[in-house]
Amino acid sequence: MKWTELRIETPDRLREAVSNYLVEQGAEGVWEEGTFPTMLRAYFPPEQAEAVQTSLVVYLGSLRELYPRTQRVHVTAQTVVREEWAEKWKEFFQPQALGEQFFLIPKWRRQEGLAADRIPIVLDPGMAFGTGLHESTRLCVELLETVVNAAEPPRVLDAGTGSGILAIVAYKLGARAITAVDVDPVAVEVAKENCAENNCPGIDFKVCSADHVTGEFDIIVANILLEAHLQSLRAYRERLRTGGKLILSGLLVSQRETIRAALLANGFLTVTFLEQGEWLSCLA
Ligand SMILES: C[S@@+](CC[C@H](N)C(=O)[O-])C[C@H]1O[C@@H](n2cnc3c(N)ncnc32)[C@H](O)[C@@H]1O
């Protein structure tokens, strides 16, 4: 089967933002080679690639406004055959520590063993976002570790579950009554498989947007993008019990004041931030 490969030679400070954007646009795979600059390769069905390339160029223009001194980013497209890339990204997914308590193991490398003092999570993200390697995911894990109290198992909403990694982390930390939603039906299927693989029963999966969830939660964790958060903040406020915790991720450091103002305007009284590189998460 033929695919269009978009190659984006990306300055390192934009690497995560561009990679995330490509995933949000529905890339069937994104992988990175080298540094200074990084070559990002993303794969799309040919009929979709042209529109993505056009929107990517607009997005890159907005990033250049945020970072005017970064070099211009070049995007090229070429046709490739699926077999050439479908397995290649797996080379980059290594077993590794995640947060304070977890050890992440790609499913195809599970025989390589565990870290004795850490809780294993075996993951095959397939076509969904959420290897656990991305800063935005890692920040959510750190924040979940601080707010999930196993002695009082919280009800958790994982909004934008992707591979299901945050639902698994929440479950392993002691949360129960977990709801995991994603607008992408493929992601929901992948999340179900990963949760089953990691013995996390009873999770309520739904294909729906974060702002259409019903029920009440003690914790909401959402690793999406600023625009989706802004659209969903009111729903998050309504779905959280009084005193509940909201973890937002997928934000850039440059978006700190925008999200702070929006949270305060939606009735959240305190906001604290955590960052890694260009990426920002907050707890409200
Ligand atoms: C950056 S990934 C996060 C995946 C995983 N939770 C993690 O932290 O690694 C964002 C996910 O949110 C989903 N998504 C995007 N907009 C959404 C929305 N408005 N409501 C629910 N899910 C959404 C995407 O399909 C994608 O799977």
The ligand as an SDF file (V2000), in Angstrom:
LIG
                    3D

 27 29  0  0  0  0  0  0  0  0999 V2000
   -1.5470   13.7640   23.0750 C   0  0  0  0  0  0  0  0  0  0  0  0
   -2.6030   12.3720   22.9700 S   0  0  0  0  0  0  0  0  0  0  0  0
   -2.5530   11.8120   24.6790 C   0  0  0  0  0  0  0  0  0  0  0  0
   -2.5640   10.3140   24.8200 C   0  0  0  0  0  0  0  0  0  0  0  0
   -2.3240    9.8160   26.2420 C   0  0  0  0  0  0  0  0  0  0  0  0
   -3.3750   10.2390   27.1400 N   0  0  0  0  0  0  0  0  0  0  0  0
   -0.9940   10.3110   26.7700 C   0  0  0  0  0  0  0  0  0  0  0  0
   -0.9830   11.1110   27.6890 O   0  0  0  0  0  0  0  0  0  0  0  0
    0.0520    9.9020   26.2370 O   0  0  0  0  0  0  0  0  0  0  0  0
   -4.1640   13.1680   22.8360 C   0  0  0  0  0  0  0  0  0  0  0  0
   -5.3200   12.2180   22.5610 C   0  0  0  0  0  0  0  0  0  0  0  0
   -6.5020   12.9970   22.7020 O   0  0  0  0  0  0  0  0  0  0  0  0
   -7.4080   12.6820   21.6740 C   0  0  0  0  0  0  0  0  0  0  0  0
   -8.2480   13.8850   21.5250 N   0  0  0  0  0  0  0  0  0  0  0  0
   -8.0070   15.0270   20.8320 C   0  0  0  0  0  0  0  0  0  0  0  0
   -8.9910   15.9170   21.0350 N   0  0  0  0  0  0  0  0  0  0  0  0
   -9.8790   15.3450   21.8910 C   0  0  0  0  0  0  0  0  0  0  0  0
  -11.1060   15.7590   22.5000 C   0  0  0  0  0  0  0  0  0  0  0  0
  -11.6170   16.9670   22.2660 N   0  0  0  0  0  0  0  0  0  0  0  0
  -11.7480   14.9050   23.3220 N   0  0  0  0  0  0  0  0  0  0  0  0
  -11.2440   13.6680   23.5810 C   0  0  0  0  0  0  0  0  0  0  0  0
  -10.0900   13.2000   23.0180 N   0  0  0  0  0  0  0  0  0  0  0  0
   -9.4120   14.0300   22.1990 C   0  0  0  0  0  0  0  0  0  0  0  0
   -6.5340   12.3230   20.4900 C   0  0  0  0  0  0  0  0  0  0  0  0
   -7.2360   11.4650   19.6000 O   0  0  0  0  0  0  0  0  0  0  0  0
   -5.3530   11.6350   21.1750 C   0  0  0  0  0  0  0  0  0  0  0  0
   -5.5420   10.2350   21.2730 O   0  0  0  0  0  0  0  0  0  0  0  0
  1  2  1  0
  2  3  1  0
  2 10  1  0
  3  4  1  0
  4  5  1  0
  5  6  1  0
  5  7  1  0
  7  8  2  0
  7  9  1  0
 10 11  1  0
 11 12  1  0
 11 26  1  0
 12 13  1  0
 13 14  1  0
 13 24  1  0
 14 15  1  0
 14 23  1  0
 15 16  2  0
 16 17  1  0
 17 18  1  0
 17 23  2  0
 18 19  1  0
 18 20  2  0
 20 21  1  0
 21 22  2  0
 22 23  1  0
 24 25  1  0
 24 26  1  0
 26 27  1  0
M  CHG  2   2   1   9  -1
M  END
$$$$
